[in-house]
Amino acid sequence: MHFDSEFEQKIYQQRLEKLEQIAALGHATYPNSFEFSELVPEVKQKYDSPAAPVTGEQLEADRKEVAVAGRVMAIRVQGKAGFAQLQQNGERLQIYVRKDDVGENGFALYKLLDLGDHIGVRGYLMRTRTGELTVHVREIVFLTKAMLPLPDKYSGLADIELRYRRRYLDLFTDTGDFESPSEGTDGSTEPAAKDAVQTRAAAREVFVKRAAMLRALRKFFDARGYLEVETPMMQPVAGGAAARPFITHHNELDLDLFLRIAPELYLKRLVVGGLDRVYEINRNFRNEGVSTRHNPEFTMLEFYQAYANYHDLMALTEELVKFVAMEVNGTTIAHFNGNEIDLGKWTKLSMREAIVKFYELSFGSTISISEFEDEKSFRNLLTRAMEGAKTQIEEVEKIDDLAERTSARKVKSDTWKAIEKVRGAHLHGAALGKSISDFFEIIAEPHLIQPTIIYDFPLAVSPLSKIKPDEPVWVERFEFYIGGFEVGNAFSELNDPADQFNRFQQQIEQKEKGDEEAMAAMDEDYVRALGYGLPPTAGEGIGIDRLTMLLTNSRSIRDVILFPLMRPQQKTFAQTAAKESEPHGESVE
């Protein structure tokens, strides 16, 4: 086994010796099972409900016998008795162990326990003088020894990257982050004060809510006649989205395959086949960058409805998000990244309207929708935007506070660089629609904190969307934004096989010109499927990870994925030495 430090190795050896002592007492060191009567959360719910707790007098009169198991998270020995805390399924229950009750052998076992060990106990429920629900133990059964020390009992895994790498440890030690409403975060390792505000949910709570969200999504769609389906994760053609794929190889068939970047083309094949309402909660894989909002492996909800268009899905989306929020949190009010967000109130803007609105907000000057109609007008707009961004950088230098000035300078400089990049790409042949879409992401997207539907996208960035009848370079597509980023994408589906063939061909040409996210091959079978008739259909994809972030106030996508992809861990000699010098947090209460 690899050890992070000499301290860890020393603890491991000490616990091996304790395991031998436990065996010498006649206890099995790794038994197969323990017959429990109730789970710890069930005991807490029945007898310790805040609304109607069972009193100590009632417990003494009834003498409720229980058998429970859990992980030791706190332990204290005082002479011939001691208290410990058992944790199971995120709940803790105190136990009281007395030598006279468990016997010489049982108490010797109790004194050999460490934080992290699993035990089972049998006894009866009581309340201590302070009123805490407690199991008065008559028998202890040893189940598993924790061979490695736990992190500090208050701060848990302080290293954020280590929390992701060792999620198994994070799940039962993390209690979240708290901030005093009067003093703010002070870095203390003491338990949170009773009036402290929780600013980050405990890891376990995040994933319990994620599971609740998935149940709510299935409940919503099942009630509306949608059929849950499964489509291939390995595909001969990477299609359904614009993204770089992962490539794998099938040995028996001697065939290169792509991990799916989206299930879209297969789900629409099912609509052709007569499954008019389908949905899939699926894993997708995109060979792209990693950030607080992007992970190469992520979860999407995709659903398709025949005889509908993007206006129908706009209404459905609002209804869906409100429903899920109520099911998971019991309210449509969410808190994310310091913002209070009302998931029950939505705004709708076309992409062009959004740029006009937020350009004025950003630069203090007005523009008109007509400036998106031709190449020359849009190039002039980009030039003015660069000038506006440069003026803002100059204004930043007037800020007195150094930290505030440095932060503002970076934001304004990044905006200027992003606009310059769009302008350069446009001058070198990028399609007008692509440039408009990129400009929207710079100017408008950061402002979309409250739920906002942005509709009508350029054809150039929407190869699978149906064209607007009165504007042939724009399509019937919308994305919805919450918290400053995109959460879902939807459109009226293109169902003309000839048009679809031509657009796939254009994607291939863009790939040949250097667009790494464009499709590299024609999905001829999908075009053939359209030839049999896809009814008017609307489809949508929603990022499960991002929606979980919003509902749990998690700032990084890695906080809502149990095992996010990480670089291989490589420790330098200096890092190892620094680890050795750190104080070791585990203690026995």
Secondary structure, DSSP 8 states (H G I E B T S, - for coil): ---SSHHHHHHHHHHHHHHHHHHHTT--SS-S----SS-HHHHHHHH--SSS---HHHHHHH--EEEEEEEEEEEEEETTEEEEEEEETTEEEEEEEEHHHHHHHHHHHHHT--TT-EEEEEEEEEE-TT--EEEEEEEEEEEE---S----TTT----HHHHHHTHHHHHHH---EEEBTTTB-----S---TT-EEEE--HHHHHHHHHHHHHHHHHHHHTTT-EE----SEESS--SSSS---EEEETTTTEEEEE-S-SHHHHHHHHHTT--EEEEEEEEE------SS--SEEEEEEEEEET--HHHHHHHHHHHHHHHHHHHHSSSEEEETTEEEETT--EEEEHHHHHHHHHHHHHS----GGGGSSHHHHHHHHHHHHHHHHHHHHHHTT-S-HHHHHHHHHHHHHHHHHHHHHHHHHHTT--HHHHHHHHHHHHTGGG--S-EEEEEEEGGG-TTB-EETTEEEEEEEEEEEETTEEEEEEEEB---HHHHHHHHHHHHHHHHTT-TTS--S--HHHHHHHHT---SEEEEEEEHHHHHHHHHT-SSGGGGSSS---------HHHHHHHHHS-------
